[in-house]
Amino acid sequence: MRCCGCGAEFGDEEGPVHKYMLSSPGCWAAYGQVLAREYQDQAYYRLHRLSVDAYAVQHPGVDNAQARNSVGVHLSRLCLLLELGWPMERANAAMVEISAKKRSYPWLTPPKFMGERTVRDVLAAVTPAEHEARVMEWAESVWGAWSGYHATVRGWVEEWRGDKAHPW
């Protein structure tokens, strides 16, 4: 079964899916396995936020407030990390404050192609180093897929950075 979000092939299985990050049950299960690996073994955790960001924007769902805000926040952190080179801790601190503002994001029509890498690639990693490399490739692939909106996301980030009340 092809995932309706990322396009990756998974077994034809039944099971739960996220309420607004739309995917196939197999893809959602694979993501759960990646998260379990990252939470259970600190050697896999360092790039956990990139896993979350990549999955969220690769499975944007449909136009509703939760999906719009999820995509907006996660694309913003991808921009901070991948384009601006912020360290993870600094980007996470920024995202806590940005999320607390409860900004209403516009709907960004998802790209037709969501990138060459998916959660399936990350799940296939067998060592922490391979896991990190695949998470980075996945995040970069997904960020690239949304390239038509990079200027929009940069604008959001610049707006936040221009607010001198924030230490980040």
N, C-alpha and C positions, 0 to 999 in steps of 0.2 A: 504494500500500500504506500502510495506517495503521500508525503506530508503536505498538507495544504499551505503550510507556512514556508518552510525552508526548501521543500521540493525533494528532500532525501527519501530514499526507499527504506521502508521498515516492513516487518512482517505484518500480515493481515490479522491483527489482534484487536480484541475489545478491551476497554479499560477507560479510566478517567482521563480527562483533559482539563486544561486551565479554563477558567470561565471567560477570559477575554484575550489571552494570548493563544490564538487558535492553532491547533496542530493535530496530527494524527495521534491516536493513543500510543503507538509505538515510539513516536518521537518524544512525547511527553514522558514516557517511561525511561527512555534513554537519558533525557535531561535529568530526571530524578536520580539515575545511577551516577551521573557525573557529579551532581551536587552531593550525593552521599559520599563519594570518594573524596571530594574536596573538604567536606566537614569532618570526616573520620580520620584523615591523615594530613597533618600539617604540611607535609612535603608537597601536597597537591593544592594547598589552599592559597598560595601567594597571589595567583591571578583569578581568584574566585569571582571578583566583581566583573572582570571582563567576560567570564562565562555567563553571568547573569545578564549583562548588557547585550552581549551578542545574541543570546537566545531571545530576549525580549524584543529586540528590533527585527529579528529574523522571523518573528511570529507576531506581527503587529495587530492581527485581528481585524475588526471592522470599526468604522467611525462611531465611537462613543467616548464619553469623557475619560473613562479609565484607560482605554487604549491610547487615546491622544496623549494623555499625560505620561503614560508609561513610555511611549516612543520618544516623547520630548526629553524626558529626564535621562533615559538610557543613551540616546544619541548625544546628548550634551556631555555625559561622562566619557563616552568614546572619544569625543572631540578633545576634551581636557587631557585624556591619557595618550591618545595616539597622535593627535595633531600638535598639541601644545607641549607634550612631553612631561606633564605633571606627574609627580610620584603618586602612587596609589592612595596613600594616607591623605594627601592634600586634596585630591579629587573626591575622595569619599567625604571629607569634611565639607567641601563645597556642596556636594549633592544633598547632604543632610539639611543644610540651610535652604538650598534651592527647593527641595521637596516640601519643606515646611511652609514655603510661601504659597503653596497651592495655586500656582500659575495655571491658567487655562491655555493649553497649547492648541494650535490649529491642527486639523487633520492633514497629514502629509500622505498623499496617495502613495502606497508602497511601490517600490520598484518591481518590475516584472520578474527580474532575476535577483535572488537574494544572496548571491555570493557562491563561490566554489566550495567553501568549507561549511560544515554543519556540525551539530552536536555528535553526530555519528562518527565523524573523524576523531573528535576528542575522546569519545568512549573507547575507541580502538587503541589508545595509547597504553603502553605497558609499564612505563617508568615515569617518575615525577618530571624528569627533564623533557621527555617526549610529550607528556601532558601539557606542560607549560608552552612548548613550541607550538603544539596544535591549538591551544587556546589563543595564543597570539595570532597565529595564521587565521583562525576563525574570526576573531575580532576585527582584524585588518580587512578580511574579505567582506564582512558584513558592512563595515564602515565604508568601504569602497562601493558597495552596492547602492548605498544611499548618497552617492556623490552629487546627485542632482539637488540635494538639499544642504550640502555642506555650507554654503553661504548663509542660509537661514539659521542653521545651528550655530555657526560662528557668531552671528548677530545676537543670538540669545546669550551665548557665553560672554561676549563683549559687554552686553548690557549688565550682566551680573558683576563682571569684573570692574565695571565703571562705578559700581556702588561702593564708595569708600568705607561704608560701615562694616564691610566684610573683610576679615583678616586674610582671606585666601586670594 
